[in-house]
Amino acid sequence: MRGPLFLIPLLLSSGACSSASEIEEATGVEETRAKARAAPAPAATPVAFANDEQRDGGSREFAYRWPAAVSAHPALARLLTEERGRILAREKVEWTDALADSPIDCAPCRGRSFAKQWKVVADTPGYLSLSGEFSSYTGGAHGMYGLESLVWDKARQAAMPGVGLFRSPEALEAALGSKLCAALDAEREKRRGEPVVPSDDDTGFDSCQQVKDATVLIGSSNGGRFDRLGIWFDPYVAGPYAEGAYELDFPVDAAVLKAVKPEYAGAFAAGR
């Protein structure tokens, strides 16, 4: 045992003749540090979680995914893991109830599914903006689908929906003004093949819809600051199920900037 362990006391005993760098070189400490500096940090990876089950003539499917950009923020990954656990627990309970209450020969009554996938809308220096696409089936003629928004504040380690960056849904709606109704009606006309007849019913499929009933997505064209907005209306909000969801895209302008909460003003810039 007269290798490096023997060499250490010898070098230390001649302190005036040996510098700290010489000692590190002789003992291999500097080499170890160099390897540590060169070693890349563990790469963040996407998550694809599934939990399927079959019993008593029924089946249950469950899937929950997020991209590597989420895994790069452990606190955000924990938040979504907790949500995943809550949804899965709910699905299991409701499926067990369906099995108990449904005829054995009614396959649609005894089947259930849920899937959710988070995608990156924008990743800026201070924020990660995500969309959460989800779909579910609980029996009946068809399933249902929708979209959620989540913005992760990297500095505050906090999550909020996209609309949470604004003073209120009403403030954002006022900032968009007539452009919201015009864009919605233009898309309706395209899908329906005929002009939209204005309606006095402010909740009908021919009326303009409100931001409070929409999902607000926050985007960036350059990865620097937010300069785009997406307004998403789920099926049955702006039109019948057959028309699908409506997604409208708007640039951030001076009016929208005024609707942003002061603490998030620096995250936005006017777009083109």
TALIN-V305066 format. One record per residue. N is the residue number from 0. OMEGA is omega in degrees with one decimal (none if undefined). NEAR is the number of other ideal C-beta (glycine too) atoms within 10 Angstrom. Layout:
n=N omega=OMEGA near=NEAR
n=N omega=OMEGA near=NEAR
This chain:
n=0 omega=-178.4 near=5
n=1 omega=176.7 near=6
n=2 omega=-176.2 near=6
n=3 omega=-178.4 near=11
n=4 omega=178.1 near=9
n=5 omega=-175.1 near=9
n=6 omega=-175.9 near=14
n=7 omega=-179.1 near=12
n=8 omega=178.9 near=8
n=9 omega=179.7 near=10
n=10 omega=-179.6 near=14
n=11 omega=-177.8 near=10
n=12 omega=178.9 near=9
n=13 omega=-172.2 near=10
n=14 omega=-175.9 near=10
n=15 omega=-176.1 near=5
n=16 omega=-175.0 near=8
n=17 omega=177.2 near=15
n=18 omega=178.9 near=10
n=19 omega=-179.1 near=10
n=20 omega=178.3 near=10
n=21 omega=178.7 near=13
n=22 omega=-179.2 near=17
n=23 omega=-179.9 near=14
n=24 omega=-177.9 near=13
n=25 omega=-175.9 near=15
n=26 omega=179.5 near=15
n=27 omega=-178.0 near=11
n=28 omega=-178.1 near=14
n=29 omega=178.2 near=15
n=30 omega=178.7 near=11
n=31 omega=178.8 near=11
n=32 omega=-179.7 near=11
n=33 omega=178.6 near=10
n=34 omega=-179.8 near=9
n=35 omega=179.2 near=8
n=36 omega=-176.9 near=7
n=37 omega=-176.8 near=7
n=38 omega=179.7 near=8
n=39 omega=176.1 near=5
n=40 omega=179.4 near=6
n=41 omega=-177.7 near=7
n=42 omega=174.4 near=8
n=43 omega=-176.9 near=15
n=44 omega=176.1 near=10
n=45 omega=179.4 near=12
n=46 omega=175.4 near=17
n=47 omega=-175.4 near=10
n=48 omega=177.7 near=14
n=49 omega=177.9 near=10
n=50 omega=-178.3 near=14
n=51 omega=-176.1 near=10
n=52 omega=174.8 near=13
n=53 omega=174.8 near=10
n=54 omega=175.1 near=11
n=55 omega=177.5 near=13
n=56 omega=179.9 near=15
n=57 omega=178.9 near=20
n=58 omega=178.3 near=15
n=59 omega=178.9 near=22
n=60 omega=-179.0 near=17
n=61 omega=178.2 near=21
n=62 omega=-178.6 near=16
n=63 omega=-174.7 near=23
n=64 omega=167.5 near=19
n=65 omega=-176.7 near=23
n=66 omega=179.7 near=18
n=67 omega=-179.8 near=12
n=68 omega=175.7 near=17
n=69 omega=-179.3 near=23
n=70 omega=179.1 near=17
n=71 omega=179.1 near=16
n=72 omega=-173.7 near=17
n=73 omega=-179.3 near=11
n=74 omega=176.9 near=11
n=75 omega=177.9 near=23
n=76 omega=177.6 near=15
n=77 omega=179.8 near=10
n=78 omega=179.8 near=17
n=79 omega=175.4 near=24
n=80 omega=177.8 near=14
n=81 omega=177.5 near=10
n=82 omega=178.7 near=15
n=83 omega=179.5 near=19
n=84 omega=179.5 near=11
n=85 omega=-179.2 near=10
n=86 omega=179.8 near=16
n=87 omega=178.8 near=16
n=88 omega=178.4 near=10
n=89 omega=-179.8 near=11
n=90 omega=179.7 near=20
n=91 omega=-179.4 near=15
n=92 omega=-176.8 near=10
n=93 omega=177.0 near=14
n=94 omega=176.9 near=24
n=95 omega=177.4 near=15
n=96 omega=180.0 near=10
n=97 omega=178.0 near=19
n=98 omega=-178.4 near=18
n=99 omega=-172.5 near=9
n=100 omega=-172.4 near=9
n=101 omega=175.7 near=18
n=102 omega=-175.9 near=9
n=103 omega=-177.8 near=11
n=104 omega=178.9 near=8
n=105 omega=-177.1 near=13
n=106 omega=179.4 near=13
n=107 omega=180.0 near=13
n=108 omega=-173.2 near=18
n=109 omega=178.3 near=22
n=110 omega=-177.6 near=20
n=111 omega=176.7 near=24
n=112 omega=175.2 near=17
n=113 omega=176.6 near=22
n=114 omega=177.2 near=17
n=115 omega=179.5 near=21
n=116 omega=176.9 near=15
n=117 omega=178.1 near=22
n=118 omega=179.5 near=15
n=119 omega=172.3 near=14
n=120 omega=178.3 near=20
n=121 omega=176.8 near=21
n=122 omega=-178.6 near=16
n=123 omega=-179.4 near=18
n=124 omega=-176.4 near=10
n=125 omega=-171.0 near=15
n=126 omega=172.0 near=22
n=127 omega=-178.8 near=21
n=128 omega=-175.3 near=24
n=129 omega=167.9 near=26
n=130 omega=179.5 near=21
n=131 omega=178.6 near=19
n=132 omega=179.0 near=14
n=133 omega=176.0 near=16
n=134 omega=-179.8 near=14
n=135 omega=174.5 near=16
n=136 omega=-179.2 near=16
n=137 omega=-177.0 near=16
n=138 omega=179.1 near=14
n=139 omega=-173.7 near=9
n=140 omega=-178.6 near=6
n=141 omega=176.6 near=9
n=142 omega=179.9 near=14
n=143 omega=178.0 near=14
n=144 omega=-179.1 near=16
n=145 omega=-175.7 near=18
n=146 omega=174.5 near=18
n=147 omega=177.0 near=16
n=148 omega=175.6 near=22
n=149 omega=174.8 near=23
n=150 omega=-179.9 near=25
n=151 omega=176.8 near=22
n=152 omega=-172.8 near=18
n=153 omega=-178.6 near=16
n=154 omega=-177.8 near=8
n=155 omega=-177.1 near=11
n=156 omega=-175.8 near=12
n=157 omega=179.7 near=13
n=158 omega=177.5 near=18
n=159 omega=171.7 near=15
n=160 omega=-178.2 near=15
n=161 omega=-178.5 near=26
n=162 omega=179.7 near=23
n=163 omega=177.2 near=18
n=164 omega=-178.2 near=24
n=165 omega=-178.0 near=23
n=166 omega=177.3 near=15
n=167 omega=174.2 near=14
n=168 omega=-179.4 near=18
n=169 omega=178.8 near=13
n=170 omega=178.0 near=17
n=171 omega=178.8 near=24
n=172 omega=178.3 near=20
n=173 omega=179.8 near=15
n=174 omega=178.3 near=23
n=175 omega=175.3 near=20
n=176 omega=-175.8 near=10
n=177 omega=-179.7 near=8
n=178 omega=-179.2 near=14
n=179 omega=-178.9 near=21
n=180 omega=-178.0 near=15
n=181 omega=-179.9 near=13
n=182 omega=179.7 near=16
n=183 omega=-178.8 near=21
n=184 omega=177.6 near=18
n=185 omega=178.9 near=12
n=186 omega=176.1 near=18
n=187 omega=-179.0 near=18
n=188 omega=178.7 near=12
n=189 omega=-177.4 near=8
n=190 omega=-175.8 near=12
n=191 omega=-179.6 near=13
n=192 omega=178.7 near=6
n=193 omega=-179.5 near=8
n=194 omega=177.8 near=10
n=195 omega=177.8 near=18
n=196 omega=-178.9 near=7
n=197 omega=-178.5 near=10
n=198 omega=176.4 near=12
n=199 omega=180.0 near=7
n=200 omega=-174.7 near=8
n=201 omega=176.6 near=9
n=202 omega=-176.1 near=10
n=203 omega=-178.0 near=12
n=204 omega=176.6 near=16
n=205 omega=-177.4 near=15
n=206 omega=173.9 near=17
n=207 omega=-177.5 near=17
n=208 omega=-174.3 near=22
n=209 omega=-179.4 near=15
n=210 omega=-179.6 near=23
n=211 omega=179.3 near=12
n=212 omega=-176.9 near=12
n=213 omega=169.0 near=27
n=214 omega=-177.7 near=22
n=215 omega=178.0 near=20
n=216 omega=-177.6 near=25
n=217 omega=-176.0 near=29
n=218 omega=179.4 near=20
n=219 omega=-179.8 near=21
n=220 omega=-174.7 near=15
n=221 omega=-179.9 near=10
n=222 omega=180.0 near=9
n=223 omega=178.0 near=13
n=224 omega=-179.9 near=19
n=225 omega=178.6 near=26
n=226 omega=178.7 near=21
n=227 omega=175.9 near=18
n=228 omega=171.1 near=25
n=229 omega=176.9 near=20
n=230 omega=-173.8 near=24
n=231 omega=174.3 near=21
n=232 omega=179.1 near=23
n=233 omega=172.8 near=17
n=234 omega=-179.0 near=17
n=235 omega=179.1 near=13
n=236 omega=-178.0 near=17
n=237 omega=-179.6 near=26
n=238 omega=179.2 near=22
n=239 omega=-176.5 near=9
n=240 omega=-176.6 near=13
n=241 omega=179.4 near=8
n=242 omega=179.5 near=15
n=243 omega=178.8 near=14
n=244 omega=176.7 near=17
n=245 omega=174.9 near=20
n=246 omega=-177.5 near=15
n=247 omega=-175.0 near=20
n=248 omega=-178.8 near=12
n=249 omega=172.0 near=17
n=250 omega=172.4 near=14
n=251 omega=177.7 near=24
n=252 omega=-176.1 near=16
n=253 omega=179.9 near=8
n=254 omega=178.7 near=15
n=255 omega=179.4 near=21
n=256 omega=179.3 near=14
n=257 omega=-179.9 near=13
n=258 omega=-179.6 near=21
n=259 omega=175.0 near=20
n=260 omega=-176.6 near=13
n=261 omega=-176.7 near=7
n=262 omega=179.6 near=10
n=263 omega=-177.3 near=18
n=264 omega=-178.4 near=12
n=265 omega=-179.6 near=10
n=266 omega=-174.2 near=21
n=267 omega=172.6 near=20
n=268 omega=178.3 near=15
n=269 omega=178.4 near=13
n=270 omega=179.7 near=18
n=271 omega=none near=8
